[in-house]
């Protein structure tokens, strides 16, 4: 979220990306539905309202929207298990002669 003097709203570019043919196709292929881009548009208008008039309602609407967006991202479980340290044998050369299981 970009709030403050001398900043710009990037919500419009997010809205344009959301509405792009490539993104719509990808979203439809992945989820079976067309993406809903209305929230990006509302966030853009709230951001512009905040930049022009410093409206507290617009600022609070942006904060709520960003809070929801961050909370939704936390619901996703990472695909890969993150390592705490490298494997013990990371420095050993790979055995090129041994056939690999396929």
C-alpha positions in Angstrom: 0.0 0.0 0.0 1.3 3.4 -0.9 0.1 6.1 1.4 1.9 9.4 2.0 3.2 12.5 0.3 5.0 12.1 -3.0 3.7 8.5 -3.5 1.6 7.1 -6.2 -1.1 4.4 -6.4 -0.1 1.1 -7.9 -3.6 -0.3 -7.6 -4.4 0.7 -11.1 -1.6 -1.4 -12.6 -2.8 -4.3 -10.4 -6.3 -3.8 -11.7 -5.0 -3.7 -15.3 -3.0 -6.9 -14.7 -6.0 -8.6 -13.2 -8.2 -7.7 -16.2 -5.5 -8.8 -18.8 -6.3 -11.6 -21.1 -3.3 -13.6 -19.9 -4.3 -13.4 -16.3 -7.9 -14.1 -17.0 -6.9 -17.2 -19.0 -4.5 -18.4 -16.3 -7.1 -17.8 -13.5 -9.8 -19.6 -15.5 -7.4 -22.5 -16.3 -6.4 -22.8 -12.6 -9.6 -22.1 -10.7 -12.4 -22.5 -13.4 -13.6 -19.0 -12.9 -12.8 -15.5 -14.2 -11.0 -13.4 -11.6 -12.8 -10.7 -9.7 -10.9 -7.5 -10.1 -13.4 -5.2 -8.4 -11.4 -4.9 -5.2 -8.3 -3.6 -7.1 -10.5 -0.9 -8.7 -12.0 0.1 -5.3 -8.6 0.3 -3.8 -7.4 2.5 -6.7 -10.3 4.9 -6.2 -9.7 5.0 -2.4 -6.0 5.6 -3.0 -6.7 8.5 -5.3 -9.2 9.9 -2.8 -6.6 9.7 -0.1 -3.9 11.4 -2.3 -6.2 14.2 -3.4 -8.3 14.9 -0.3 -6.6 13.0 2.6 -10.0 11.4 3.4 -9.9 9.3 6.5 -12.6 7.0 5.2 -10.5 6.2 2.1 -7.4 5.6 4.2 -9.3 3.2 6.5 -10.8 1.4 3.6 -7.3 0.8 2.1 -6.0 -0.4 5.5 -8.8 -2.9 5.8 -8.3 -4.1 2.2 -4.6 -4.6 2.7 -5.1 -6.3 6.1 -7.5 -8.8 4.4 -5.1 -9.3 1.5 -2.2 -10.1 3.8 -4.3 -12.4 6.0 -5.4 -14.3 2.8 -1.8 -14.8 1.8 -0.9 -16.3 5.2 -3.5 -19.0 4.6 -1.3 -20.6 1.9 1.1 -23.3 3.0 4.5 -23.2 1.4 5.0 -26.0 -1.2 8.6 -26.6 -0.2 9.7 -27.3 3.3 12.3 -24.6 4.2 15.7 -25.8 5.4 17.2 -24.5 8.6 20.7 -25.5 7.5 22.3 -27.1 4.5 22.4 -30.9 4.2 25.5 -32.5 5.9 26.9 -33.9 2.6 26.3 -30.7 0.5 30.0 -30.5 -0.4 30.4 -34.1 -1.6 30.5 -34.4 -5.4 27.6 -36.1 -7.1 28.1 -39.7 -8.1 27.8 -39.5 -11.9 28.3 -43.2 -12.5 25.5 -44.5 -10.3 22.2 -44.7 -12.3 19.5 -42.5 -10.8 16.1 -43.9 -10.0 13.5 -42.5 -12.5 
